[in-house]
Amino acid sequence: MNFYFKEFLLLSYFVCYLSSGMAQKNEPALSGKDLQTLEQQASSYFSLEKYSLAEPLYYKLDSVKPNTPDYGYKLGVCYIYNNKEDKALPIFEAGLKKAALYPKALLYYTARAYHLNHRFDEAIKYYERYKGFVNKEGDKNKITIIANLNRQIEMCRNGKELIKNPLPLEVFNLGPEINSPYPDYGPVVTADEEQVIFTSNRPNTTGGQKTEDGIFFEDIYISKKTANGWTTAVQMPELNTTGHDASKGINPNGEKMIIYRYGKDKLLSSASGDLYLSEQKNGNWQKAERMADKINSPGWEPSASLPDDDRIMYFVSNRQGGFGGTDIYSIKKLPNGEWAEPWNLGPVINTPYDEDSPFISPDGKTLYFSSTGHRSMGGYDIFIARFDETKKQWSSPENVGYPISTAQDDLYFSWSADGSRIYFSSVRPGGYGDKDIYYASIKKNNNSVLILKGKILDAKDQKPLEAIIRISDPETNETVTNVTTNSTTGKYLAVLQTGKKYRITFESANFHIITENIDLSGSNYSTELEKNIILEKY
């Protein structure tokens, strides 16, 4: 395999950061032996694609011996894979002036740098130049390389069109209480938006372990909204293990959460990533239990969306029988509590590329997800598809648009219950380091959902009660959803679709039942309705 092809294949984005301080430009010169040792170590990391470890070494080498083509070029490549494309671009632009001293892959990485900086015309120019070199070279893998280059060019053209018509919104960083110099991503937000739970690769990771690339293992963190803003994020020791633990989905009431865990089977010596479920009882998150085998396969299940009624779940898997890469599946819970067979959402949603991060709206009719296929402008973009009840099929996915979707990877996100705000992770100028968590508000013309919330209290002492809120259709008696109160606070939360009527039954053991009817068939409701209920004992 020749050098330029090997480098081209390094297309996956690494969630990396610089874990050690960089050398300063005024450091004393290294001895010849020390320089040779440093160069050998840097080259070893680079050839193993461990760019987070190679970067500080090439930075030091470039500081000691500036204008050395090999050092500068490889430092730029590390920057590309370490989410620092703004630093890579000037290195490659300078290299183009002395192109004969650099490998031909310089053309490809220059194109990548322009692409990630949203300079699409220049990116296309250098993708085309690299494609010409590949054609001329006649490599046996030429067909695969050309196909991938054409896909990159297609994404640049998509980007040009999407940026012409940006969404009328601003993107805001959630701030230093949540974000850090390390990767912060995977926000899951309760329907009332009072708490955000997310994943981070920080040095205080439980167990203190690192990946082979020098990245700290994933842990789960939580921050709560107060009148003064978000609280400083803290780890959730009840959910974190010495392995990788990542937040993936939470039900609207904040009582159940899906967690992703990655580890190796000691008997089979194979790695797998599975989905786990934790429930909150008496204010405490319980031990996460691995979900059923119909959800977790021998393959990889990296993410899922958890609705409020548990009757249907959407998850991602690379199991056999898909359309390529990772696909989105749905699975229904049977009346006996068992899971039915999973169902691939089909070629309208899934592509030969990767789909990930599904998020289903409370009414079950709108699916948000990330994909490297469809009309992506680069890497993973966020798409939206709607379910047609008449045709019983999903609409063709549409890119949600710029500046939510960018040329970087845009995934790991959570929407507010009414679909008016999105919380997501991204690499953007002005961030705190690597991936940060952001939010954006989207103007909506009408309220399609209403958040019903409140407290259930004991009439005698006003103490919170553990209760069930059963919501049904008053005409058909069909169950819409059932939610439970937080056993510590007595709070409950349910998301209801407007335009309908509901029967709400409040139940707690040894207490009189209260039933109320709510008419949401009009159009004058706000996004929230609070109902505090007092129950009396028999």
Phi and psi in degrees as a GROMACS rama.xvg file:
@    title "Ramachandran Plot"
@    xaxis  label "Phi"
@    yaxis  label "Psi"
@TYPE xy
-77.7399  169.622  ASN-2
-66.2122  -44.0171  PHE-3
-67.1533  -32.3527  TYR-4
-70.2625  -41.1156  PHE-5
-58.9268  -43.1482  LYS-6
-69.2162  -34.8523  GLU-7
-63.5474  -34.5543  PHE-8
-68.6283  -12.2963  LEU-9
-81.4034  65.5128  LEU-10
-97.4153  -13.9057  LEU-11
-74.8051  144.04  SER-12
-86.3775  134.363  TYR-13
-101.963  131.557  PHE-14
-83.0031  93.3291  VAL-15
-126.059  167.152  CYS-16
-156.77  164.88  TYR-17
-90.4534  108.3  LEU-18
-87.4809  -10.5002  SER-19
-128.25  155.791  SER-20
-66.2011  143.215  GLY-21
-83.5193  157.61  MET-22
-67.4438  149.51  ALA-23
-92.1378  152.895  GLN-24
-63.0074  -23.4846  LYS-25
-98.6742  19.112  ASN-26
-66.1952  149.258  GLU-27
-64.7252  152.994  PRO-28
-63.414  145.938  ALA-29
-83.8024  152.56  LEU-30
-69.0406  162.623  SER-31
-58.2668  -39.8868  GLY-32
-68.3585  -43.5285  LYS-33
-63.6641  -39.6251  ASP-34
-63.104  -41.8589  LEU-35
-64.6558  -41.7083  GLN-36
-63.4953  -44.2056  THR-37
-63.2617  -42.1164  LEU-38
-64.445  -41.6146  GLU-39
-64.2474  -41.6236  GLN-40
-66.7968  -43.5766  GLN-41
-61.594  -44.2629  ALA-42
-63.6991  -36.9885  SER-43
-64.7064  -48.0694  SER-44
-59.8344  -42.616  TYR-45
-63.9325  -45.2237  PHE-46
-67.0865  -25.6541  SER-47
-89.1924  4.43038  LEU-48
64.9001  26.388  GLU-49
-93.9436  73.4515  LYS-50
-70.841  -28.493  TYR-51
-68.1487  -30.3475  SER-52
-83.9997  -32.2162  LEU-53
-74.0953  -31.2057  ALA-54
-56.6706  -53.9789  GLU-55
-62.6082  -28.6927  PRO-56
-72.2474  -42.5535  LEU-57
-70.9067  -29.3854  TYR-58
-63.3213  -42.014  TYR-59
-67.971  -42.9247  LYS-60
-61.8413  -41.7255  LEU-61
-67.4871  -29.1608  ASP-62
-72.8356  -38.3895  SER-63
-75.834  -41.0589  VAL-64
-129.017  73.8316  LYS-65
-62.8968  159.198  PRO-66
67.4464  17.5869  ASN-67
-88.2212  112.691  THR-68
-52.6499  -43.256  PRO-69
-63.4401  -41.2755  ASP-70
-66.7442  -50.3644  TYR-71
-63.2456  -43.242  GLY-72
-61.0416  -47.7207  TYR-73
-70.7497  -31.3694  LYS-74
-63.0818  -42.1467  LEU-75
-62.596  -40.3819  GLY-76
-62.7037  -42.4699  VAL-77
-59.4518  -42.3714  CYS-78
-59.0161  -40.903  TYR-79
-59.0761  -46.2363  ILE-80
-81.6363  -11.4715  TYR-81
-104.295  23.5105  ASN-82
61.6092  37.1789  ASN-83
-128.33  48.3742  LYS-84
-62.0167  -24.8537  GLU-85
-66.974  -30.4707  ASP-86
-81.6539  -27.886  LYS-87
-72.2708  -37.3816  ALA-88
-57.747  -49.8238  LEU-89
-63.1646  -29.9369  PRO-90
-64.6562  -45.9138  ILE-91
-71.8378  -36.2547  PHE-92
-62.7284  -40.4905  GLU-93
-66.5365  -37.8347  ALA-94
-64.5076  -31.5971  GLY-95
-63.2513  -25.3351  LEU-96
-72.6944  -18.4563  LYS-97
-130.817  50.0696  LYS-98
-56.9698  -29.6137  ALA-99
-63.5002  -20.4882  ALA-100
-88.2439  -3.54251  LEU-101
-118.662  156.66  TYR-102
-66.6371  157.14  PRO-103
-63.4473  -20.2564  LYS-104
-62.751  -13.7738  ALA-105
-55.2524  -35.9118  LEU-106
-62.5374  -43.293  LEU-107
-65.1725  -47.271  TYR-108
-70.9687  -28.0392  TYR-109
-64.2224  -43.1515  THR-110
-60.7341  -43.1809  ALA-111
-61.4284  -42.3165  ARG-112
-63.3223  -44.8083  ALA-113
-62.5129  -42.9022  TYR-114
-58.2006  -50.7592  HIS-115
-68.5286  -21.383  LEU-116
-92.6389  10.7474  ASN-117
63.6868  27.5223  HIS-118
-102.716  75.8718  ARG-119
-68.9297  -38.5548  PHE-120
-62.3739  -43.3954  ASP-121
-67.34  -35.8061  GLU-122
-62.5226  -45.7482  ALA-123
-59.6087  -41.8078  ILE-124
-56.3097  -45.4073  LYS-125
-82.4915  -28.4964  TYR-126
-61.0672  -42.5681  TYR-127
-65.5253  -39.8381  GLU-128
-64.5508  -41.1628  ARG-129
-67.3993  -37.0696  TYR-130
-61.9666  -38.4551  LYS-131
-62.9164  -39.2825  GLY-132
-64.1989  -43.504  PHE-133
-63.1186  -42.6141  VAL-134
-60.2002  -42.7733  ASN-135
-69.0438  -36.8431  LYS-136
-67.0935  -33.0229  GLU-137
70.306  33.7043  GLY-138
-63.7457  147.627  ASP-139
-63.8961  -21.92  LYS-140
-95.9862  17.1237  ASN-141
-56.7659  -40.9073  LYS-142
-61.1597  -44.0254  ILE-143
-65.3687  -42.8185  THR-144
-64.4401  -46.2062  ILE-145
-62.2092  -40.6462  ILE-146
-60.8378  -42.1203  ALA-147
-68.2925  -38.9416  ASN-148
-64.9519  -40.1941  LEU-149
-63.4851  -35.3993  ASN-150
-66.4971  -40.944  ARG-151
-62.1928  -41.1238  GLN-152
-64.8722  -41.0126  ILE-153
-60.3939  -42.164  GLU-154
-65.3896  -36.4654  MET-155
-62.5477  -41.042  CYS-156
-66.7848  -37.3026  ARG-157
-60.2849  -43.3481  ASN-158
-61.1287  -41.1696  GLY-159
-59  -42.1556  LYS-160
-71.8935  -41.0091  GLU-161
-66.8467  -38.0121  LEU-162
-72.3886  -21.6328  ILE-163
-64.3927  -29.586  LYS-164
-126.427  70.4927  ASN-165
-67.8636  154.43  PRO-166
-68.4458  144.67  LEU-167
-79.7896  71.2119  PRO-168
-153.246  165.821  LEU-169
-115.522  147.174  GLU-170
-104.77  130.488  VAL-171
-120.392  137.67  PHE-172
-76.5712  137.016  ASN-173
-73.0876  -6.94546  LEU-174
97.4495  172.902  GLY-175
-71.1521  -14.9371  PRO-176
-68.668  -25.084  GLU-177
-109.354  -45.1868  ILE-178
-90.1803  154.301  ASN-179
-139.23  178.757  SER-180
-69.4272  -5.73997  PRO-181
-105.664  169.196  TYR-182
-62.3224  126.254  PRO-183
-125.581  124.978  ASP-184
-161.748  -178.549  TYR-185
66.1245  43.3914  GLY-186
-68.6584  133.148  PRO-187
-121.166  130.861  VAL-188
-125.477  133.735  VAL-189
-67.5508  160.263  THR-190
-60.5487  -31.7593  ALA-191
-83.8891  -1.44837  ASP-192
59.9794  30.6905  GLU-193
-91.5372  -12.307  GLU-194
-148.847  145.48  GLN-195
-123.438  129.289  VAL-196
-113.239  135.1  ILE-197
-148.45  177.07  PHE-198
-113.966  144.159  THR-199
-147.914  152.838  SER-200
-107.67  69.1461  ASN-201
-98.5573  158.812  ARG-202
-61.6766  -22.1856  PRO-203
-87.2061  22.258  ASN-204
-54.0771  141.638  THR-205
-59.4343  124.203  THR-206
93.0164  -18.8669  GLY-207
68.3417  17.191  GLY-208
-85.1558  156.507  GLN-209
-124.648  157.686  LYS-210
-77.0245  174.598  THR-211
-64.2411  -20.3088  GLU-212
-87.7718  2.62742  ASP-213
85.6754  13.5141  GLY-214
-93.991  132.349  ILE-215
-65.1015  145.825  PHE-216
-60.2037  154.693  PHE-217
-72.3464  140.005  GLU-218
-132.282  161.652  ASP-219
-102.654  136.684  ILE-220
-125.9  160.467  TYR-221
-136.989  144.067  ILE-222
-136.81  143.415  SER-223
-117.428  145.848  LYS-224
-85.0907  132.273  LYS-225
-125.664  178.83  THR-226
-63.4849  -22.3159  ALA-227
-100.357  10.1404  ASN-228
110.881  -165.316  GLY-229
-78.829  141.974  TRP-230
-77.2902  160.084  THR-231
-63.0996  127.851  THR-232
-64.2038  139.277  ALA-233
-129.593  156.022  VAL-234
-68.3688  157.524  GLN-235
-110.153  87.8728  MET-236
-59.8382  -26.8008  PRO-237
-71.1334  -14.8889  GLU-238
-111.772  -20.7385  LEU-239
-88.1441  141.915  ASN-240
-121.264  -174.365  THR-241
-78.9141  -6.64831  THR-242
-94.6675  -158.15  GLY-243
-84.5896  128.848  HIS-244
-131.315  124.257  ASP-245
-135.511  139.154  ALA-246
-76.3027  135.324  SER-247
-128.838  -32.0973  LYS-248
-167.616  149.771  GLY-249
-139.874  143.458  ILE-250
-76.5465  159.238  ASN-251
-54.74  -33.2402  PRO-252
-78.9445  -8.57325  ASN-253
73.467  21.9172  GLY-254
-101.596  -17.404  GLU-255
-133.656  139.788  LYS-256
-139.244  139.022  MET-257
-94.4765  133.452  ILE-258
-122.779  141.661  ILE-259
-100.947  132.723  TYR-260
-130.273  140.539  ARG-261
-122.624  136.211  TYR-262
-166.36  178.724  GLY-263
-111.539  137.569  LYS-264
-76.4761  117.233  ASP-265
-64.913  -29.9119  LYS-266
-80.7988  -41.2062  LEU-267
-93.5803  -9.94869  LEU-268
54.8877  36.6779  SER-269
-123.715  148.651  SER-270
-94.1435  144.887  ALA-271
-149.847  153.485  SER-272
-121.558  121.439  GLY-273
-124.602  165.251  ASP-274
-102.95  137.844  LEU-275
-124.802  157.529  TYR-276
-124.827  131.268  LEU-277
-121.202  143.176  SER-278
-118.249  148.684  GLU-279
-97.9638  124.428  GLN-280
-133.062  133.901  LYS-281
53.1848  35.4179  ASN-282
81.641  1.89844  GLY-283
-120.981  138.319  ASN-284
-76.6966  131.228  TRP-285
-86.1438  166.313  GLN-286
-56.3843  130.25  LYS-287
-72.2614  132.475  ALA-288
-109.029  138.645  GLU-289
-61.9254  135.627  ARG-290
-76.1289  171.45  MET-291
-60.8199  157.035  ALA-292
-65.1255  -22.4495  ASP-293
-72.1445  -17.9369  LYS-294
-94.7535  -51.6864  ILE-295
-89.0191  126.132  ASN-296
-114.199  179.847  SER-297
-64.7427  -11.5132  PRO-298
-85.7265  -141.338  GLY-299
-124.321  126.267  TRP-300
-120.533  92.9787  GLU-301
-87.3511  -17.7129  PRO-302
-160.505  165.457  SER-303
-162.709  164.087  ALA-304
-122.009  133.936  SER-305
-114.671  110.396  LEU-306
-76.4874  179.267  PRO-307
-81.1778  -18.8671  ASP-308
-107.647  -1.58744  ASP-309
64.9835  5.24313  ASP-310
-77.7795  -26.6532  ARG-311
-145.014  139.976  ILE-312
-131.193  146.234  MET-313
-112.171  131.614  TYR-314
-143.955  168.468  PHE-315
-114.912  141.279  VAL-316
-153.974  151.594  SER-317
-107.083  24.4491  ASN-318
-59.7646  161.749  ARG-319
-63.1487  149.076  GLN-320
96.8742  1.9878  GLY-321
-84.8893  -170.467  GLY-322
-96.329  -0.352498  PHE-323
128.562  138.263  GLY-324
61.7468  -142.416  GLY-325
-95.6153  139.389  THR-326
-119.777  162.915  ASP-327
-99.4554  132.877  ILE-328
-121.917  156.801  TYR-329
-118.731  154.36  SER-330
-147.742  136.339  ILE-331
-105.728  147.052  LYS-332
-93.7209  129.49  LYS-333
-78.2145  163.19  LEU-334
-56.1845  -27.9546  PRO-335
-83.8217  4.22884  ASN-336
91.2032  -9.15741  GLY-337
-81.9157  158.923  GLU-338
-91.1636  140.203  TRP-339
-76.6492  -176.008  ALA-340
-72.7548  140.584  GLU-341
-67.5109  152.957  PRO-342
-126.238  119.773  TRP-343
-68.2351  132.614  ASN-344
-69.1474  -7.25192  LEU-345
91.5804  175.625  GLY-346
-72.33  -12.1466  PRO-347
-68.9833  -39.4096  VAL-348
-92.4208  -49.2117  ILE-349
-90.1998  145.467  ASN-350
-125.473  175.607  THR-351
-67.0394  -9.41097  PRO-352
-94.0369  -157.933  TYR-353
-101.625  135.21  ASP-354
-113.899  146.712  GLU-355
-158.399  174.439  ASP-356
51.4778  56.7318  SER-357
-70.1531  146.867  PRO-358
-143.499  114.378  PHE-359
-96.7975  136.117  ILE-360
-68.6278  160.89  SER-361
-58.1585  -30.1109  PRO-362
-83.8713  -3.22767  ASP-363
74.7667  10.7596  GLY-364
-110.727  -8.87514  LYS-365
-125.206  125.139  THR-366
-114.54  122.943  LEU-367
-103.956  142.489  TYR-368
-160.903  166.312  PHE-369
-105.251  148.883  SER-370
-153.749  145.821  SER-371
-92.4164  -1.8992  THR-372
-100.954  -151.056  GLY-373
51.9383  -142.272  HIS-374
-98.6872  56.6633  ARG-375
-76.5126  147.083  SER-376
-99.1171  3.74515  MET-377
151.823  123.706  GLY-378
60.6082  -145.146  GLY-379
-80.4359  127.475  TYR-380
-114.851  164.262  ASP-381
-97.6993  131.785  ILE-382
-123.858  161.611  PHE-383
-131.476  136.992  ILE-384
-136.662  147.188  ALA-385
-120.405  143.165  ARG-386
-90.6814  126.384  PHE-387
-90.7405  111.047  ASP-388
-64.2866  -32.0288  GLU-389
-72.0088  -48.8672  THR-390
-84.6082  -12.1433  LYS-391
55.992  46.4947  LYS-392
-152.567  161.737  GLN-393
-85.6375  145.65  TRP-394
-73.8784  163.228  SER-395
-63.8118  130.774  SER-396
-63.1147  143.855  PRO-397
-119.26  140.284  GLU-398
-65.3474  130.776  ASN-399
-65.1576  -20.7152  VAL-400
106.245  163.482  GLY-401
-83.465  140.437  TYR-402
-99.2618  16.7619  PRO-403
-75.0382  -52.0327  ILE-404
-82.1288  136.36  SER-405
-137.407  -176.986  THR-406
-73.9492  -15.0862  ALA-407
-79.589  176.618  GLN-408
-73.7226  125.168  ASP-409
-121.202  101.583  ASP-410
-157.552  -177.027  LEU-411
60.8713  76.9294  TYR-412
-138.951  166.927  PHE-413
-146.739  135.211  SER-414
-101.89  150.886  TRP-415
-68.8373  163.033  SER-416
-59.2468  -36.0861  ALA-417
-90.2047  5.07723  ASP-418
71.5346  17.9625  GLY-419
-98.7072  -12.131  SER-420
-136.373  142.855  ARG-421
-123.532  135.004  ILE-422
-109.87  128.434  TYR-423
-154.214  166.038  PHE-424
-106.447  146.718  SER-425
-162.571  160.56  SER-426
-104.143  113.521  VAL-427
-140.477  154.595  ARG-428
-57.9297  141.847  PRO-429
85.0434  6.40393  GLY-430
-77.5195  -179.668  GLY-431
-92.0655  -4.74703  TYR-432
136.076  124.76  GLY-433
53.8667  -140.724  ASP-434
-75.1316  136.715  LYS-435
-122.326  165.334  ASP-436
-100.723  130.612  ILE-437
-124.919  168.209  TYR-438
-142.279  157.687  TYR-439
-144.772  145.598  ALA-440
-105.304  137.123  SER-441
-118.285  127.352  ILE-442
-70.0086  129.845  LYS-443
-116.445  143.874  LYS-444
-78.6729  -25.6823  ASN-445
-151.579  164.873  ASN-446
-95.073  110.322  ASN-447
-88.3997  -15.3769  SER-448
-136.424  158.886  VAL-449
-130.858  137.038  LEU-450
-93.7679  114.691  ILE-451
-95.2657  122.114  LEU-452
-146.138  167.524  LYS-453
164.527  -160.26  GLY-454
-129.317  149.204  LYS-455
-112.179  119.999  ILE-456
-124.999  154.832  LEU-457
-78.3303  127.072  ASP-458
-61.5055  -29.0841  ALA-459
-73.0548  -48.9851  LYS-460
-124.133  4.92308  ASP-461
62.6439  22.1082  GLN-462
-83.7406  149.622  LYS-463
-61.8826  146.327  PRO-464
-116.768  147.316  LEU-465
-85.7546  115.881  GLU-466
-141.458  164.89  ALA-467
-113.792  134.566  ILE-468
-110.35  111.336  ILE-469
-99.1417  125.371  ARG-470
-117.35  125.4  ILE-471
-139.731  168.857  SER-472
-84.5264  120.742  ASP-473
-66.6359  -20.7374  PRO-474
-87.597  -39.1559  GLU-475
-103.932  -13.2493  THR-476
65.2419  10.0153  ASN-477
-71.3039  135.825  GLU-478
-69.5955  129.776  THR-479
-90.17  -50.5749  VAL-480
-167.784  158.12  THR-481
-125.533  133.82  ASN-482
-128.92  159.291  VAL-483
-117.644  157.384  THR-484
-80.0984  158.368  THR-485
-71.0604  118.871  ASN-486
-64.505  -16.9784  SER-487
-88.9901  -41.5837  THR-488
-104.55  -16.7163  THR-489
77.7844  4.17109  GLY-490
-78.397  148.497  LYS-491
-136.416  164.032  TYR-492
-156.263  131.468  LEU-493
-137.264  147.353  ALA-494
-108.061  120.791  VAL-495
-116.342  141.248  LEU-496
-79.4179  132.657  GLN-497
-75.3492  168.675  THR-498
87.5313  9.27043  GLY-499
-135.22  170.33  LYS-500
-109.172  148.078  LYS-501
-136.377  149.421  TYR-502
-108.047  125.877  ARG-503
-113.792  122.705  ILE-504
-116.942  126.69  THR-505
-106.43  119.296  PHE-506
-130.145  141.214  GLU-507
-149.25  142.701  SER-508
-56.1293  131.34  ALA-509
71.6952  15.4068  ASN-510
-122.655  151.15  PHE-511
-65.3758  140.46  HIS-512
-81.0886  141.006  ILE-513
-118.263  132.571  ILE-514
-123.785  133.865  THR-515
-133.393  153.223  GLU-516
-108.556  139.283  ASN-517
-124.299  128.948  ILE-518
-107.162  107.558  ASP-519
-108.781  21.9134  LEU-520
-74.6218  -15.3821  SER-521
-80.0606  -168.765  GLY-522
-128.626  15.8801  SER-523
-105.829  18.5927  ASN-524
-88.9249  149.283  TYR-525
-80.3167  -169.655  SER-526
-85.6397  -10.0114  THR-527
-137.464  147.489  GLU-528
-138.582  122.331  LEU-529
-102.934  128.173  GLU-530
-131.807  108.303  LYS-531
-94.3829  129.048  ASN-532
-117.868  134.084  ILE-533
-108.378  120.761  ILE-534
-106.308  141.575  LEU-535
-108.683  144.255  GLU-536
-71.4934  158.584  LYS-537
